[in-house]
């Protein structure tokens, strides 16, 4: 039989264990930042997203700054869950003229090669580990050394 004292101890131990489990499951255990380069030069604009390899889970996103650096967050939470990801990088620039001769809006001009813009075609596969991760992303234009 349990004594009143042993019940209090058991309840406290259970509370501590449940608190630890819940705390371990919430939030993101990994932070990711790095530099994005295109043909060896820092990319100074654009967006980076890490999509879970296999398709389940929310992607983590970040913007590329003027020095080519990015850091990721998932929704409003900094970082992401450790695991395997496919990185997607998209950067564009404004066209010289925003409208064509018919008055139609001209779309932005891609800076990054199209293959990096979709999960299905990106070859940027990365593994994120618990803690801080510095993951450089080296993009190559087709026809450039190392490009495909």
N, C-alpha and C positions, 0 to 999 in steps of 0.2 A: 504494500500500500504506500501511497505517497503521503508524506507528512505535509503540513501547511508550508513549512520552510522549503522542502524540496520542490513543491509546486511553484513557489515564488522564483526559485532559482531556475527551474525549467522554463518558466515563462520568460524570464529575462534573457536566458540563452537563446531561446527561439526568437525573441524580438531582435536581438543583436544579429543573428544569422539572417533573418528576413531583411533587415535593413541593409546588410552587406550585399545580399543578393540583388536587391532592387537597385542599390547604388551602382553596382557593377553592370547592370543591364541598361541603365539610362545614360544618356550622353554619348559622346564619341571618345574612344580611347586612343585615337591617333590624330596627329596633326600633320598636314602635308603642305609643303611650300617648295619652290624651286624656281628655276629660270627656264624660259622657253626661247629656243634659238631656231632660226630658219636659215639654212645654209651657213651655219656657223656664226651668224649675227643675231644679237638679241632682238626678239620680236617685241615691239613697243606698244602694241595694242591687241585687243582681242579677249576671248574668253576660253577658259579651260574647264572641262568637266570630266570627272571620273565616274564611269558607269560600272556597277558591279558586273564582273565577268560571269556570264550566265543569265543576266537579265533581272534578277530579283533584288529589290531594294532601291532606295532613292539615290539618285546621283548626287555627288558633291560638286560644287561650282565655285569658280573664282575668276576675277578679272586680272588681266595682265597689265602691269604698270609700265611707266615710261622707261624703266631699266630692264624690262623683260621678266620681272618677278611676278609670281602668283602665290596665293595661299587659298586653301579650299575651306568651304563650309557646307554643311548639309542643312538646307532650310535656314532656320535662325540659329542653329547650333554650329559652333566652330568645329572644324575637323570632320572626321568620318570614322566609320567602323573599320578595323583592320580586315584585310582580305585582298583578293585579286580583282583588278580593275582594268578597264580599257579606257585610255585617255582620249578625249576628243578636243581638238583645238580649232577654233574658228576666229579668223581675223579678216576684217574688210576695211576698205577705205572709201571715202565719198567719191563719186564720179566727178569729172571736171564740170559737167553741166548736170544739174539735178533733173532736168526734163529734156525729152527728145523733141524732134521737130513737130510731132503730133500733139505735144503737150503731156504725153505720158511720163510718169516718173521713171527715171533710170535707176535700176537697183544698184546697191553698193558693189564695188569691185572686190573680188576675193583677193586676199593677200596670201593666205595659206592654201596649199594644194588640197583639192577636194577630198582626197582619201582620208585626211585627218579630221574631216567634218562629220563623219558618221561612225557609230559604233561598229557597224558591219564591215567597214573598210579600213578603219584605223589599225595600224600595226603597233600602236603604242600600248603594249601590255605591261602593267606594273603590279608590284606587290607592295601593299601598305602594311607595315608592322605597327604594333602598339608603340606609343611614344611619338617622338618627333621624327619626321621623314623629310629628307631633302631629295626631291625627285626631279632632276633636270629632264626636260623634254626637248630632244633634238629632232627637228623637222628637216626634211630634205625636199627640195623641188625636183620634179622629174627631170632627168637629163643632167643634173648636177652630180658631182662625185658623191657616191653614197646614196643618191636618190634612186627611186624606182619608177 
